[in-house]
Amino acid sequence: MLKRTVALAAVLGLSAAGLLVAGPVATATTKPSVRVACTDGVNPTQLPGPTTKRSVPGPVGSVVELRYSSNHCAWGRVRNVACGFDCGDAVWVDRAVNRTEANNGRWEGLLGWSLVNPGEKSQFSLAYNDNGPIMRACAQIYGGAGREIRCTDWY
């Protein structure tokens, strides 16, 4: 829990200071022209067979999704945000060795952190190899009363 709190505080501080930049283009729906191996930090628009494995509603009608490709890559997507870049809305994935480790607060966090691009209402994180570990998608979303963090279940 401490690890997650410290990481979140660092990210929120960077976001508030304007030191983070927007992430990849918001649409991840184009068909890939070539099969891309899943390596950490790959752009998900190039990955085959994307599906949503987990989702959770966010504030003000937004949705956080854990997306998955047929070549064992996973990434996060946030849709329908009300405020976007100006409010620091962002999406990322967390990766753990297994559910026991995740439940004990031991995971790699904030992987592929991406701010919602200016003028957009959705965003995806970079994709990470998920061949063995479990993953979840998380998003920081402005909900009217302040920023909220929402995460999908582990998959």
Z-matrix of the N, CA and C atoms (Angstrom, degrees):
N
C 1 1.447
C 2 1.523 1 110.00
N 3 1.326 2 117.52 1 -41.15
C 4 1.450 3 121.44 2 179.43
C 5 1.514 4 110.17 3 -62.12
N 6 1.336 5 117.03 4 -43.36
C 7 1.468 6 121.45 5 179.53
C 8 1.521 7 109.98 6 -57.50
N 9 1.341 8 117.09 7 -45.91
C 10 1.453 9 121.24 8 -178.37
C 11 1.522 10 110.29 9 -66.45
N 12 1.323 11 118.41 10 -41.49
C 13 1.450 12 122.09 11 -179.08
C 14 1.526 13 111.00 12 -65.08
N 15 1.324 14 117.52 13 -43.42
C 16 1.462 15 121.52 14 179.09
C 17 1.519 16 110.21 15 -64.77
N 18 1.325 17 117.50 16 -44.21
C 19 1.465 18 121.39 17 179.67
C 20 1.520 19 110.47 18 -63.04
N 21 1.316 20 117.55 19 -43.16
C 22 1.446 21 121.42 20 -179.78
C 23 1.522 22 110.64 21 -64.95
N 24 1.315 23 117.24 22 -43.47
C 25 1.460 24 121.10 23 178.68
C 26 1.520 25 110.49 24 -60.48
N 27 1.325 26 117.14 25 -41.10
C 28 1.464 27 120.84 26 178.72
C 29 1.520 28 110.63 27 -63.92
N 30 1.305 29 117.01 28 -43.32
C 31 1.461 30 120.73 29 -179.33
C 32 1.513 31 110.86 30 -66.21
N 33 1.327 32 117.27 31 -45.48
C 34 1.449 33 120.15 32 179.60
C 35 1.517 34 110.79 33 -62.38
N 36 1.303 35 117.27 34 -37.10
C 37 1.458 36 121.15 35 176.88
C 38 1.511 37 111.61 36 -64.36
N 39 1.335 38 117.54 37 -43.93
C 40 1.460 39 121.08 38 177.75
C 41 1.514 40 110.78 39 -65.32
N 42 1.329 41 116.48 40 -39.84
C 43 1.454 42 120.88 41 -179.54
C 44 1.530 43 109.79 42 -64.20
N 45 1.319 44 116.46 43 -45.66
C 46 1.457 45 120.88 44 -179.47
C 47 1.519 46 111.45 45 -65.74
N 48 1.337 47 117.31 46 -32.15
C 49 1.454 48 121.10 47 -179.91
C 50 1.517 49 111.82 48 -80.30
N 51 1.320 50 118.31 49 -6.69
C 52 1.447 51 121.30 50 179.53
C 53 1.509 52 113.55 51 77.00
N 54 1.327 53 117.54 52 21.32
C 55 1.449 54 120.79 53 -176.52
C 56 1.513 55 113.46 54 -90.69
N 57 1.309 56 117.79 55 -12.16
C 58 1.461 57 120.72 56 177.45
C 59 1.515 58 108.82 57 -94.02
N 60 1.308 59 116.78 58 146.80
C 61 1.452 60 121.12 59 178.90
C 62 1.513 61 109.44 60 -111.06
N 63 1.315 62 115.28 61 162.07
C 64 1.462 63 120.31 62 179.18
C 65 1.516 64 109.86 63 -63.35
N 66 1.328 65 115.02 64 153.55
C 67 1.458 66 122.02 65 -177.12
C 68 1.510 67 112.71 66 -89.95
N 69 1.336 68 116.14 67 -155.91
C 70 1.450 69 121.48 68 -176.89
C 71 1.526 70 112.29 69 -65.72
N 72 1.299 71 116.89 70 166.88
C 73 1.453 72 122.77 71 178.77
C 74 1.524 73 109.75 72 -53.56
N 75 1.305 74 117.52 73 144.43
C 76 1.457 75 122.05 74 -169.28
C 77 1.527 76 115.73 75 -72.48
N 78 1.305 77 120.06 76 -20.48
C 79 1.460 78 118.98 77 -177.48
C 80 1.514 79 110.96 78 -95.58
N 81 1.331 80 115.71 79 131.67
C 82 1.468 81 121.73 80 178.42
C 83 1.524 82 108.82 81 -123.62
N 84 1.329 83 115.60 82 44.58
C 85 1.449 84 118.77 83 -174.58
C 86 1.524 85 113.60 84 -113.34
N 87 1.330 86 118.15 85 -7.67
C 88 1.461 87 119.55 86 -178.94
C 89 1.515 88 110.40 87 -70.58
N 90 1.330 89 116.15 88 148.48
C 91 1.461 90 121.53 89 -179.72
C 92 1.526 91 108.97 90 -78.63
N 93 1.337 92 118.23 91 136.00
C 94 1.456 93 120.46 92 178.60
C 95 1.524 94 110.68 93 -72.06
N 96 1.344 95 114.68 94 144.40
C 97 1.456 96 118.37 95 178.96
C 98 1.526 97 111.17 96 -89.11
N 99 1.326 98 117.25 97 -25.53
C 100 1.463 99 121.54 98 176.92
C 101 1.515 100 109.07 99 -135.80
N 102 1.314 101 116.90 100 152.79
C 103 1.462 102 120.80 101 178.78
C 104 1.527 103 109.05 102 -75.69
N 105 1.299 104 116.44 103 124.70
C 106 1.455 105 122.92 104 -178.89
C 107 1.523 106 108.52 105 -105.28
N 108 1.323 107 116.44 106 131.50
C 109 1.463 108 120.11 107 175.84
C 110 1.520 109 108.85 108 -67.66
N 111 1.320 110 115.97 109 147.62
C 112 1.448 111 119.07 110 -179.83
C 113 1.524 112 110.14 111 -82.98
N 114 1.299 113 115.04 112 110.49
C 115 1.455 114 122.08 113 173.03
C 116 1.525 115 106.70 114 -124.01
N 117 1.295 116 116.74 115 156.26
C 118 1.459 117 120.16 116 179.82
C 119 1.525 118 111.16 117 -60.13
N 120 1.324 119 115.61 118 133.43
C 121 1.452 120 121.48 119 174.83
C 122 1.523 121 115.17 120 87.19
N 123 1.337 122 118.34 121 15.37
C 124 1.464 123 120.91 122 -179.28
C 125 1.535 124 110.43 123 -80.22
N 126 1.336 125 116.08 124 149.82
C 127 1.449 126 122.22 125 176.67
C 128 1.529 127 108.96 126 -73.07
N 129 1.329 128 119.40 127 122.45
C 130 1.461 129 120.71 128 -174.99
C 131 1.529 130 114.84 129 -68.46
N 132 1.333 131 119.27 130 -14.44
C 133 1.469 132 119.78 131 178.65
C 134 1.521 133 110.86 132 -65.35
N 135 1.316 134 118.13 133 -16.14
C 136 1.460 135 122.68 134 -178.13
C 137 1.526 136 112.75 135 -96.52
N 138 1.318 137 118.47 136 2.36
C 139 1.457 138 121.56 137 -173.01
C 140 1.530 139 112.22 138 -97.14
N 141 1.340 140 116.82 139 145.79
C 142 1.466 141 120.93 140 -177.49
C 143 1.523 142 113.40 141 -82.54
N 144 1.326 143 115.51 142 149.71
C 145 1.460 144 122.04 143 169.74
C 146 1.502 145 116.61 144 57.22
N 147 1.357 146 120.79 145 51.00
C 148 1.469 147 119.33 146 -179.06
C 149 1.520 148 112.52 147 -70.95
N 150 1.333 149 115.33 148 136.35
C 151 1.470 150 121.92 149 174.93
C 152 1.523 151 108.56 150 -138.99
N 153 1.312 152 115.91 151 158.66
C 154 1.464 153 121.09 152 175.38
C 155 1.524 154 107.76 153 -93.68
N 156 1.334 155 116.60 154 122.89
C 157 1.464 156 121.75 155 -179.33
C 158 1.523 157 112.77 156 -98.20
N 159 1.310 158 117.70 157 -31.69
C 160 1.464 159 122.53 158 178.78
C 161 1.524 160 107.83 159 -145.00
N 162 1.328 161 116.01 160 150.05
C 163 1.459 162 119.91 161 173.59
C 164 1.528 163 109.13 162 -150.41
N 165 1.308 164 114.54 163 158.95
C 166 1.462 165 121.16 164 178.73
C 167 1.532 166 107.27 165 -148.02
N 168 1.342 167 117.43 166 137.69
C 169 1.466 168 118.64 167 177.54
C 170 1.520 169 110.80 168 -70.70
N 171 1.309 170 114.92 169 145.52
C 172 1.457 171 121.67 170 175.71
C 173 1.517 172 109.47 171 -111.50
N 174 1.327 173 116.54 172 -174.48
C 175 1.463 174 119.69 173 -179.93
C 176 1.528 175 111.78 174 -69.98
N 177 1.304 176 116.60 175 154.43
C 178 1.461 177 125.38 176 172.78
C 179 1.539 178 112.58 177 53.12
N 180 1.339 179 117.23 178 39.71
C 181 1.460 180 121.29 179 175.33
C 182 1.514 181 116.19 180 82.67
N 183 1.316 182 118.19 181 5.52
C 184 1.465 183 120.49 182 179.33
C 185 1.534 184 110.14 183 -79.01
N 186 1.327 185 115.19 184 164.30
C 187 1.461 186 121.88 185 -179.70
C 188 1.522 187 108.50 186 -138.28
N 189 1.342 188 116.69 187 136.00
C 190 1.466 189 122.82 188 174.39
C 191 1.521 190 106.89 189 -108.41
N 192 1.343 191 116.54 190 130.48
C 193 1.462 192 121.26 191 -177.41
C 194 1.521 193 111.46 192 -127.49
N 195 1.327 194 115.24 193 142.58
C 196 1.457 195 121.51 194 167.48
C 197 1.519 196 105.83 195 -98.10
N 198 1.329 197 116.53 196 116.40
C 199 1.464 198 122.81 197 -179.34
C 200 1.526 199 108.28 198 -101.28
N 201 1.317 200 115.18 199 153.33
C 202 1.454 201 120.71 200 -173.70
C 203 1.521 202 108.69 201 -144.46
N 204 1.331 203 117.57 202 140.26
C 205 1.464 204 121.21 203 177.65
C 206 1.520 205 109.98 204 -108.37
N 207 1.313 206 115.38 205 164.49
C 208 1.463 207 120.75 206 -178.20
C 209 1.528 208 112.79 207 -70.52
N 210 1.321 209 118.14 208 -9.11
C 211 1.468 210 119.99 209 176.40
C 212 1.529 211 112.29 210 -106.13
N 213 1.328 212 116.96 211 28.46
C 214 1.473 213 124.48 212 172.47
C 215 1.518 214 113.68 213 66.03
N 216 1.304 215 116.04 214 42.82
C 217 1.461 216 121.75 215 171.47
C 218 1.525 217 107.26 216 -112.90
N 219 1.313 218 117.18 217 145.72
C 220 1.459 219 121.52 218 177.56
C 221 1.523 220 109.34 219 -132.90
N 222 1.326 221 115.35 220 146.45
C 223 1.456 222 121.02 221 178.31
C 224 1.520 223 108.74 222 -151.12
N 225 1.311 224 115.42 223 164.68
C 226 1.448 225 120.68 224 178.78
C 227 1.513 226 111.02 225 -102.62
N 228 1.324 227 114.94 226 152.86
C 229 1.466 228 120.80 227 173.94
C 230 1.512 229 107.86 228 -140.51
N 231 1.316 230 116.32 229 137.61
C 232 1.456 231 122.16 230 173.40
C 233 1.529 232 106.49 231 -117.70
N 234 1.343 233 115.39 232 135.67
C 235 1.468 234 120.83 233 -178.18
C 236 1.522 235 110.53 234 -126.88
N 237 1.315 236 114.69 235 154.00
C 238 1.470 237 122.97 236 172.16
C 239 1.523 238 113.97 237 61.59
N 240 1.324 239 117.47 238 37.91
C 241 1.468 240 118.82 239 176.43
C 242 1.522 241 109.19 240 -72.76
N 243 1.304 242 116.64 241 147.44
C 244 1.459 243 121.11 242 -176.80
C 245 1.527 244 112.20 243 -84.52
N 246 1.305 245 117.97 244 -30.26
C 247 1.458 246 120.44 245 -172.15
C 248 1.526 247 112.80 246 -113.54
N 249 1.321 248 118.30 247 -47.14
C 250 1.464 249 121.45 248 176.08
C 251 1.514 250 115.42 249 82.17
N 252 1.322 251 115.66 250 -140.35
C 253 1.462 252 123.45 251 -173.46
C 254 1.533 253 111.80 252 -55.80
N 255 1.325 254 117.19 253 -44.19
C 256 1.470 255 120.75 254 -176.19
C 257 1.519 256 113.16 255 -60.93
N 258 1.331 257 117.08 256 -23.80
C 259 1.467 258 121.21 257 179.77
C 260 1.525 259 112.51 258 -102.15
N 261 1.320 260 117.72 259 0.18
C 262 1.463 261 120.22 260 -179.66
C 263 1.513 262 113.99 261 79.74
N 264 1.341 263 118.00 262 22.12
C 265 1.462 264 120.62 263 177.19
C 266 1.527 265 108.93 264 -62.32
N 267 1.332 266 116.57 265 135.72
C 268 1.466 267 120.96 266 -174.93
C 269 1.516 268 110.36 267 -152.09
N 270 1.332 269 115.65 268 164.77
C 271 1.459 270 122.49 269 179.70
C 272 1.523 271 109.08 270 -138.98
N 273 1.343 272 117.06 271 150.39
C 274 1.460 273 122.50 272 177.80
C 275 1.524 274 108.79 273 -159.86
N 276 1.330 275 116.80 274 176.42
C 277 1.467 276 121.55 275 173.78
C 278 1.519 277 109.48 276 -123.52
N 279 1.326 278 114.92 277 152.35
C 280 1.466 279 123.31 278 172.20
C 281 1.524 280 106.85 279 -114.23
N 282 1.344 281 116.81 280 146.47
C 283 1.464 282 121.41 281 -179.14
C 284 1.516 283 109.26 282 -132.12
N 285 1.347 284 115.88 283 133.42
C 286 1.470 285 121.96 284 179.29
C 287 1.523 286 109.28 285 -129.00
N 288 1.315 287 115.72 286 156.12
C 289 1.460 288 121.57 287 178.93
C 290 1.517 289 110.51 288 -63.25
N 291 1.333 290 116.79 289 -42.76
C 292 1.461 291 121.99 290 179.88
C 293 1.529 292 109.01 291 -161.64
N 294 1.311 293 116.78 292 176.32
C 295 1.466 294 121.22 293 -177.07
C 296 1.524 295 112.59 294 -64.42
N 297 1.327 296 117.42 295 -36.46
C 298 1.470 297 120.27 296 178.62
C 299 1.525 298 110.35 297 -60.57
N 300 1.328 299 116.52 298 -47.38
C 301 1.468 300 120.34 299 178.47
C 302 1.533 301 110.49 300 -62.38
N 303 1.328 302 116.77 301 -43.97
C 304 1.465 303 120.73 302 179.35
C 305 1.523 304 110.97 303 -60.30
N 306 1.325 305 116.98 304 -45.41
C 307 1.468 306 120.86 305 -179.99
C 308 1.520 307 112.57 306 -65.63
N 309 1.334 308 117.01 307 -22.62
C 310 1.462 309 121.64 308 177.03
C 311 1.530 310 111.91 309 -92.65
N 312 1.348 311 116.84 310 10.41
C 313 1.466 312 120.84 311 175.73
C 314 1.508 313 114.58 312 77.77
N 315 1.335 314 117.76 313 19.45
C 316 1.466 315 120.45 314 -179.67
C 317 1.522 316 109.70 315 -110.52
N 318 1.333 317 115.58 316 102.32
C 319 1.456 318 121.31 317 177.42
C 320 1.517 319 109.51 318 -155.41
N 321 1.337 320 115.89 319 161.97
C 322 1.465 321 122.17 320 171.61
C 323 1.512 322 105.86 321 -82.88
N 324 1.304 323 117.43 322 127.91
C 325 1.453 324 119.86 323 -175.83
C 326 1.508 325 114.61 324 -119.03
N 327 1.315 326 113.74 325 164.64
C 328 1.460 327 123.79 326 176.44
C 329 1.527 328 112.99 327 58.99
N 330 1.347 329 115.91 328 33.57
C 331 1.466 330 120.52 329 178.95
C 332 1.525 331 109.37 330 -74.03
N 333 1.312 332 116.85 331 132.39
C 334 1.457 333 122.10 332 177.61
C 335 1.514 334 114.41 333 70.21
N 336 1.345 335 116.51 334 22.01
C 337 1.469 336 122.51 335 -178.07
C 338 1.525 337 109.82 336 -44.47
N 339 1.330 338 117.13 337 125.91
C 340 1.466 339 122.11 338 179.90
C 341 1.517 340 110.02 339 -140.70
N 342 1.315 341 115.55 340 125.11
C 343 1.459 342 120.40 341 173.12
C 344 1.519 343 109.30 342 -75.80
N 345 1.326 344 116.37 343 149.39
C 346 1.455 345 120.26 344 173.87
C 347 1.530 346 107.11 345 -63.96
N 348 1.325 347 116.50 346 131.67
C 349 1.465 348 121.02 347 -178.65
C 350 1.530 349 110.59 348 -65.31
N 351 1.340 350 117.80 349 146.69
C 352 1.460 351 120.88 350 178.63
C 353 1.533 352 111.10 351 -53.65
N 354 1.322 353 116.38 352 133.33
C 355 1.450 354 122.22 353 178.69
C 356 1.526 355 114.97 354 82.24
N 357 1.322 356 118.14 355 -5.30
C 358 1.469 357 121.99 356 -178.94
C 359 1.525 358 110.31 357 -99.62
N 360 1.328 359 115.78 358 161.45
C 361 1.464 360 122.14 359 178.48
C 362 1.527 361 112.08 360 -118.24
N 363 1.346 362 117.18 361 4.66
C 364 1.459 363 121.09 362 177.05
C 365 1.519 364 108.59 363 -148.02
N 366 1.332 365 115.15 364 163.43
C 367 1.462 366 120.51 365 -177.21
C 368 1.514 367 108.94 366 -161.85
N 369 1.323 368 116.64 367 152.34
C 370 1.457 369 120.57 368 172.31
C 371 1.512 370 108.93 369 -123.20
N 372 1.325 371 115.85 370 154.57
C 373 1.461 372 121.76 371 175.30
C 374 1.524 373 108.31 372 -86.08
N 375 1.298 374 116.81 373 173.74
C 376 1.453 375 120.09 374 168.98
C 377 1.523 376 107.82 375 -70.53
N 378 1.325 377 116.25 376 159.92
C 379 1.462 378 121.19 377 -177.81
C 380 1.525 379 110.54 378 -95.41
N 381 1.333 380 115.30 379 150.28
C 382 1.466 381 122.12 380 -178.97
C 383 1.513 382 110.70 381 -131.94
N 384 1.326 383 115.31 382 148.75
C 385 1.458 384 121.79 383 -179.33
C 386 1.520 385 109.84 384 -63.37
N 387 1.301 386 114.98 385 130.32
C 388 1.454 387 121.05 386 -177.45
C 389 1.532 388 110.50 387 -128.86
N 390 1.320 389 116.57 388 29.94
C 391 1.462 390 121.97 389 179.75
C 392 1.530 391 108.68 390 -83.55
N 393 1.327 392 116.85 391 83.40
C 394 1.468 393 122.63 392 -178.65
C 395 1.504 394 112.73 393 125.70
N 396 1.347 395 118.93 394 -57.08
C 397 1.467 396 119.42 395 -179.62
C 398 1.527 397 111.84 396 -71.38
N 399 1.318 398 116.20 397 175.41
C 400 1.461 399 121.81 398 172.32
C 401 1.521 400 107.87 399 -109.06
N 402 1.320 401 115.80 400 155.24
C 403 1.464 402 119.87 401 -176.93
C 404 1.515 403 110.47 402 -139.40
N 405 1.328 404 114.67 403 162.39
C 406 1.454 405 122.30 404 171.93
C 407 1.525 406 107.54 405 -145.96
N 408 1.315 407 116.01 406 157.14
C 409 1.459 408 121.73 407 175.64
C 410 1.523 409 108.63 408 -105.05
N 411 1.320 410 114.86 409 142.59
C 412 1.462 411 120.61 410 177.53
C 413 1.524 412 109.16 411 -133.09
N 414 1.313 413 115.74 412 154.45
C 415 1.457 414 120.53 413 176.59
C 416 1.516 415 109.80 414 -143.54
N 417 1.317 416 113.78 415 147.07
C 418 1.457 417 122.88 416 171.53
C 419 1.518 418 105.14 417 -102.48
N 420 1.331 419 117.11 418 118.33
C 421 1.461 420 121.13 419 -173.75
C 422 1.523 421 109.14 420 -131.73
N 423 1.311 422 115.35 421 135.51
C 424 1.453 423 119.96 422 175.53
C 425 1.520 424 108.53 423 -76.66
N 426 1.320 425 116.19 424 124.55
C 427 1.459 426 120.09 425 -175.12
C 428 1.505 427 115.31 426 -113.91
N 429 1.298 428 119.09 427 19.93
C 430 1.461 429 120.70 428 179.74
C 431 1.517 430 112.40 429 94.67
N 432 1.339 431 117.33 430 -42.94
C 433 1.467 432 121.41 431 178.38
C 434 1.522 433 110.33 432 -101.78
N 435 1.309 434 117.30 433 9.34
C 436 1.462 435 121.95 434 -178.70
C 437 1.520 436 110.15 435 130.66
N 438 1.315 437 115.00 436 -178.51
C 439 1.461 438 120.41 437 -179.60
C 440 1.519 439 110.78 438 -77.03
N 441 1.326 440 115.06 439 141.06
C 442 1.458 441 121.51 440 175.86
C 443 1.522 442 108.23 441 -125.45
N 444 1.334 443 116.14 442 146.27
C 445 1.461 444 121.99 443 174.51
C 446 1.521 445 106.96 444 -105.76
N 447 1.319 446 116.62 445 126.81
C 448 1.470 447 122.21 446 176.07
C 449 1.511 448 107.96 447 -125.54
N 450 1.337 449 116.93 448 136.14
C 451 1.467 450 122.55 449 178.93
C 452 1.524 451 110.03 450 -129.08
N 453 1.321 452 115.81 451 143.94
C 454 1.456 453 120.84 452 173.71
C 455 1.522 454 109.07 453 -73.17
N 456 1.311 455 116.71 454 170.62
C 457 1.459 456 120.79 455 170.31
C 458 1.534 457 108.11 456 -68.91
N 459 1.313 458 115.91 457 161.77
C 460 1.466 459 121.70 458 176.61
C 461 1.517 460 109.80 459 -71.27
N 462 1.332 461 116.22 460 145.40
C 463 1.460 462 121.77 461 176.82
C 464 1.505 463 108.63 462 -136.37
